[in-house]
């Protein structure tokens, strides 16, 4: 039986995350930082409490997923995971814009 990831339930989220997964670590790092900026700047989330909760839960976590390798990626994805679906949809739109901008800005070379 295939394990269903939390983001597999949203086709747009799955597509964006799968695309990000296929990028090189440098692109992933840029995108992760931009996602955090989007969450703070565009959606005015107070990340202090959210990050404290994520850090408290992560003490017992094994960090085996592909996005766990980068702390910014891990944090941004964990924040997206707890957002309501309507807000996730808005965040995904902004992430798509960011991913395309970064990807195309550097000449569309994914690795």
N, CA and C of each residue as an Amber inpcrd file, in Angstrom:
protein
   333
   0.8290000  -1.1780000   0.0000000   0.0000000   0.0000000   0.0000000
   0.8830000   1.2560000   0.0000000   0.5640000   2.1990000  -0.8630000
   1.3400000   3.4220000  -0.9840000   0.9920000   4.3800000   0.1470000
   2.0290000   4.9620000   0.7250000   1.8420000   5.9290000   1.7950000
   1.3630000   7.2540000   1.2000000   0.2610000   7.7770000   1.6890000
  -0.2790000   9.0430000   1.2250000   0.3420000  10.1650000   2.0580000
   1.0540000  11.0540000   1.3790000   1.6620000  12.1970000   2.0570000
   0.5950000  13.2520000   2.2980000   0.7880000  14.0880000   3.2880000
  -0.2100000  15.1000000   3.6390000  -0.5220000  16.0090000   2.4610000
   0.4530000  16.3070000   1.6380000   0.2120000  17.2220000   0.5200000
  -0.3270000  16.5250000  -0.7250000  -0.4000000  15.2100000  -0.7110000
  -0.9900000  14.4780000  -1.8370000  -2.4940000  14.7100000  -1.9380000
  -3.1060000  15.1810000  -0.8680000  -4.5580000  15.3890000  -0.8530000
  -4.9830000  16.6330000  -1.6410000  -4.0180000  17.5040000  -1.9240000
  -4.2890000  18.7100000  -2.6950000  -3.4700000  18.6240000  -3.9830000
  -4.1170000  18.4390000  -5.1350000  -3.3760000  18.2390000  -6.3910000
  -2.4110000  19.3800000  -6.7270000  -2.7950000  20.6230000  -6.4500000
  -1.9070000  21.7470000  -6.7330000  -0.6810000  21.7240000  -5.8240000
  -0.9140000  21.4630000  -4.5570000   0.1750000  21.3770000  -3.5920000
   1.1220000  20.2430000  -3.9680000   0.5530000  19.1070000  -4.3180000
   1.3610000  17.9520000  -4.7070000   2.2280000  18.2720000  -5.9120000
   1.6410000  18.8950000  -6.9110000   2.3840000  19.2110000  -8.1370000
   3.5430000  20.1710000  -7.8540000   3.2840000  21.2060000  -7.0720000
   4.3330000  22.1780000  -6.7470000   5.4250000  21.5270000  -5.9080000
   5.0390000  20.7670000  -4.8900000   6.0390000  20.1370000  -4.0330000
   6.8520000  19.0990000  -4.8020000   6.2070000  18.3500000  -5.6800000
   6.9430000  17.3770000  -6.5020000   7.9480000  18.0860000  -7.4050000
   7.5440000  19.2290000  -7.9610000   8.4560000  19.9990000  -8.8010000
   9.6440000  20.4880000  -7.9760000   9.3670000  21.0530000  -6.7990000
  10.4380000  21.5460000  -5.9230000  11.3710000  20.4020000  -5.5440000
  10.8090000  19.2310000  -5.2850000  11.6290000  18.0790000  -4.9140000
  12.6440000  17.7440000  -6.0120000  12.2680000  17.9370000  -7.2750000
  13.1500000  17.6200000  -8.3870000  14.2290000  18.6580000  -8.6460000
  14.1720000  19.7790000  -7.9630000  15.1630000  20.8280000  -8.1470000
  16.4010000  20.5450000  -7.3130000  17.4810000  21.1970000  -7.6580000
  18.7120000  21.0800000  -6.8820000  18.5720000  21.7520000  -5.5300000
  19.4840000  21.4370000  -4.6270000  19.4080000  21.9610000  -3.2600000
  19.5000000  23.4830000  -3.2090000  20.2570000  24.0950000  -4.1080000
  20.3800000  25.5570000  -4.1010000  19.0320000  26.2070000  -4.4330000
  18.3370000  25.6700000  -5.4250000  17.0040000  26.1720000  -5.7590000
  16.0360000  25.9460000  -4.5990000  16.0830000  24.7680000  -4.0210000
  15.2010000  24.4640000  -2.8980000  15.4250000  25.4470000  -1.7560000
  16.6740000  25.7750000  -1.4790000  16.9910000  26.7050000  -0.3940000
  16.4240000  28.0960000  -0.6840000  16.5830000  28.5740000  -1.9300000
  16.0270000  29.8790000  -2.3120000  14.5120000  29.8860000  -2.1740000
  13.8990000  28.8350000  -2.6550000  12.4370000  28.7380000  -2.6180000
  11.9410000  28.6730000  -1.1810000  12.6300000  27.9230000  -0.3410000
  12.2300000  27.8100000   1.0630000  12.2530000  29.1730000   1.7430000
  13.2970000  29.9450000   1.5000000  13.3890000  31.2810000   2.0970000
  12.2790000  32.1840000   1.5600000  11.9970000  32.0690000   0.2760000
  10.9150000  32.8710000  -0.2980000   9.5570000  32.4720000   0.2600000
   9.3360000  31.1820000   0.4850000   8.0620000  30.7380000   1.0510000
   7.8660000  31.3540000   2.4350000   8.9010000  31.3660000   3.2360000
   8.7950000  31.9650000   4.5690000   8.4850000  33.4570000   4.4440000
   9.1280000  34.1370000   3.4960000   8.8430000  35.5550000   3.2780000
   7.3950000  35.7700000   2.8250000   6.9030000  34.8780000   1.9940000
   5.5050000  34.9470000   1.5470000   4.5630000  34.8070000   2.7420000
   4.8400000  33.8390000   3.6000000   3.9810000  33.5910000   4.7520000
   3.9540000  34.7850000   5.6960000   5.0870000  35.4240000   5.8690000
   5.1650000  36.5850000   6.7610000   4.6710000  37.8510000   6.0590000
   5.2090000  38.1240000   4.8730000   4.9290000  39.3820000   4.1910000
   3.5560000  39.4710000   3.5650000   3.1570000  38.4240000   2.8480000
   1.8850000  38.4730000   2.1190000   0.6960000  38.0450000   2.9710000
   0.9300000  37.1440000   3.9090000  -0.1780000  36.6000000   4.6960000
  -0.1230000  37.0200000   6.1600000   0.8880000  37.7880000   6.5060000
   1.0090000  38.3970000   7.8320000   0.8770000  37.3860000   8.9690000
   1.4470000  36.2140000   8.7580000   1.4140000  35.2080000   9.8160000
   2.4630000  35.5460000  10.8630000   2.1020000  35.3740000  12.1150000
   3.0600000  35.5350000  13.1970000   3.7460000  34.1810000  13.3780000
   4.9380000  34.0830000  12.8600000   5.6020000  32.7790000  12.8200000
   6.2540000  32.3630000  14.1300000   6.4420000  33.2990000  15.0520000
   7.1310000  32.9480000  16.2970000   6.4590000  31.7760000  17.0090000
   5.1760000  31.9120000  17.2750000   4.4560000  30.8490000  17.9840000
   4.3750000  29.5780000  17.1490000   4.1150000  29.7450000  15.8550000
   4.0120000  28.5810000  14.9700000   5.3340000  27.8210000  14.9290000
   6.4360000  28.5430000  14.7660000   7.7530000  27.8950000  14.7020000
   8.1010000  27.2480000  16.0360000   7.7620000  27.8930000  17.1410000
   8.0030000  27.2840000  18.4550000   7.2590000  25.9600000  18.5830000
   6.0000000  25.9210000  18.1080000   5.2290000  24.6760000  18.1490000
   5.8460000  23.6110000  17.2520000   6.2910000  24.0100000  16.0750000
   6.9320000  23.0600000  15.1520000   8.2110000  22.5260000  15.7670000
   9.0120000  23.4180000  16.3510000  10.2610000  22.9830000  16.9750000
  10.0120000  22.0350000  18.1390000   8.9720000  22.3140000  18.9160000
   8.6540000  21.4360000  20.0520000   8.2700000  20.0420000  19.5630000
   7.4930000  19.9770000  18.4850000   7.0850000  18.6810000  17.9330000
   8.2430000  17.9710000  17.2470000   9.1700000  18.7420000  16.6910000
  10.2510000  18.1340000  15.9070000  11.3290000  17.4930000  16.7750000
  11.3040000  17.7340000  18.0600000  12.3060000  17.1190000  18.9410000
  12.2540000  15.6030000  18.8880000  11.0830000  15.0520000  18.6580000
  10.9170000  13.6020000  18.6070000  10.7970000  13.0820000  17.1790000
  11.1400000  13.9200000  16.2060000  10.9490000  13.5610000  14.8070000
  12.2450000  13.0250000  14.2050000  12.1080000  12.1240000  13.2300000
  13.2570000  11.4290000  12.6450000  13.8680000  12.1310000  11.4230000
  13.1820000  13.0640000  10.7950000  13.6760000  13.8360000   9.6520000
  14.1330000  12.9610000   8.4840000  13.2120000  12.2140000   7.8930000
  13.5430000  11.3310000   6.7780000  12.9520000  11.7830000   5.4470000
  12.0580000  12.7590000   5.4630000  11.4390000  13.2070000   4.2140000
  12.4240000  14.0550000   3.4170000  12.1970000  14.1630000   2.1150000
  13.1260000  14.8890000   1.2500000  13.2840000  16.3450000   1.6600000
  12.2460000  16.9590000   2.1810000  12.3340000  18.3740000   2.5270000
  12.8370000  18.6180000   3.9460000  13.1200000  17.5640000   4.6790000
  13.6410000  17.7060000   6.0330000  15.1220000  18.1010000   6.0500000
  15.7870000  17.9790000   4.9140000  17.2330000  18.2450000   4.8400000
  17.5600000  19.7310000   4.9950000  16.6160000  20.5840000   4.6710000
  16.8110000  22.0300000   4.7510000  15.8430000  22.5700000   5.7990000
  16.3610000  23.2040000   6.8360000  15.5210000  23.6470000   7.9480000
  14.4680000  24.6610000   7.5010000  14.8190000  25.5200000   6.5350000
  13.8250000  26.4790000   6.0340000  12.7220000  25.7680000   5.2560000
  13.0970000  24.7730000   4.4540000  12.1000000  24.0090000   3.6970000
  11.2070000  23.2420000   4.6700000  11.8180000  22.5780000   5.6290000
  11.0570000  21.8370000   6.6370000  10.0640000  22.7690000   7.3340000
  10.5520000  23.9090000   7.7970000   9.7020000  24.8440000   8.5400000
   8.5750000  25.3830000   7.6700000   8.9070000  25.8050000   6.4540000
   7.8650000  26.3710000   5.5910000   6.8100000  25.3360000   5.2310000
   7.2160000  24.0970000   4.9510000   6.2450000  23.0540000   4.6200000
   5.3940000  22.6930000   5.8290000   5.9960000  22.6690000   7.0040000
   5.2310000  22.3660000   8.2130000   4.2070000  23.4660000   8.4920000
   4.5520000  24.7090000   8.1940000   3.5990000  25.8020000   8.3690000
   2.4470000  25.6430000   7.3810000   2.7750000  25.3790000   6.1250000
   1.7320000  25.1880000   5.1110000   0.8110000  24.0440000   5.5070000
   1.3870000  23.0120000   6.0770000   0.6160000  21.8250000   6.4780000
  -0.4990000  22.1620000   7.4710000  -0.2650000  23.1260000   8.3450000
  -1.2590000  23.4290000   9.3840000  -2.2260000  24.5490000   8.9820000
  -2.0160000  25.1440000   7.8140000  -2.9090000  26.2090000   7.3660000
  -4.2570000  25.6400000   6.9260000  -5.3190000  26.4170000   7.0480000
  -6.6140000  25.9990000   6.4990000  -6.4910000  25.8600000   4.9740000
  -7.3240000  25.0110000   4.3900000  -7.2400000  24.7300000   2.9530000
  -7.3520000  25.9820000   2.0920000  -8.2350000  26.8940000   2.4600000
  -8.3890000  28.1060000   1.6410000  -7.1170000  28.9480000   1.6520000
  -6.4380000  29.0120000   2.7870000  -5.1830000  29.7570000   2.8710000
  -4.0610000  28.9950000   2.1600000  -4.0720000  27.6710000   2.2600000
  -3.0940000  26.8690000   1.5100000  -3.1850000  27.1750000   0.0210000
  -4.4020000  27.2800000  -0.4920000  -4.6020000  27.5560000  -1.9180000
  -3.9900000  28.8980000  -2.3020000  -4.1600000  29.8930000  -1.4650000
  -3.5780000  31.2130000  -1.7390000  -2.0530000  31.1700000  -1.6670000
  -1.5420000  30.4660000  -0.6800000  -0.0870000  30.3400000  -0.5400000
   0.5020000  29.6190000  -1.7460000  -0.1740000  28.5810000  -2.2050000
   0.3090000  27.8160000  -3.3580000   0.4130000  28.7040000  -4.5970000
  -0.5670000  29.5810000  -4.8020000  -0.4990000  30.5010000  -5.9420000
   0.7720000  31.3410000  -5.8860000   1.0760000  31.8470000  -4.7080000
   2.2800000  32.6710000  -4.5490000   3.5550000  31.8400000  -4.6980000
   3.5270000  30.6050000  -4.2120000   4.7060000  29.7410000  -4.3490000
   4.9580000  29.4440000  -5.8260000   3.9170000  29.1970000  -6.5680000
   4.0730000  28.9230000  -8.0070000   4.7490000  30.1200000  -8.6830000
   4.2950000  31.3160000  -8.3620000   4.9230000  32.5140000  -8.9230000
   6.4030000  32.5740000  -8.5610000   6.7130000  32.3020000  -7.3020000
   8.0980000  32.3470000  -6.8320000   8.9500000  31.2920000  -7.5090000
   8.4370000  30.0720000  -7.5740000   9.1810000  28.9720000  -8.1910000
   9.4720000  29.3020000  -9.6500000   8.4750000  29.7610000 -10.3630000
   8.6760000  30.1080000 -11.7730000   9.6750000  31.2400000 -11.9240000
   9.5790000  32.2480000 -11.0810000  10.5020000  33.3690000 -11.1620000
  11.9460000  32.9070000 -10.9270000  12.1750000  32.1740000  -9.8610000
  13.5300000  31.7060000  -9.5400000  14.0430000  30.7690000 -10.6250000
  13.1930000  29.8660000 -11.0380000  13.5720000  28.8630000 -12.0340000
  13.9060000  29.5190000 -13.3710000  13.0860000  30.4360000 -13.8130000
  13.2940000  31.0780000 -15.1120000  14.3900000  32.1440000 -15.0470000
  14.5240000  32.7830000 -13.9030000  15.5530000  33.8030000 -13.7130000
  16.9600000  33.2270000 -13.9290000  17.1360000  31.9970000 -13.5300000
  18.4440000  31.3480000 -13.6370000  18.5980000  30.5360000 -14.9180000
  17.7270000  30.7480000 -15.8800000  17.8650000  30.0800000 -17.1690000
  17.2320000  28.7190000 -17.2500000  16.2750000  28.4280000 -16.3800000
  15.5010000  27.1830000 -16.4220000  16.3670000  25.9450000 -16.3840000
  17.3470000  25.9360000 -15.5060000  18.1780000  24.7530000 -15.3090000
  17.8960000  24.1880000 -13.9310000  17.1220000  23.1100000 -13.8390000
  16.6070000  22.6540000 -12.5500000  17.6500000  22.1350000 -11.5750000
  18.8170000  21.7500000 -11.9870000  19.7840000  21.1580000 -11.0410000
  20.8680000  22.0840000 -10.6890000
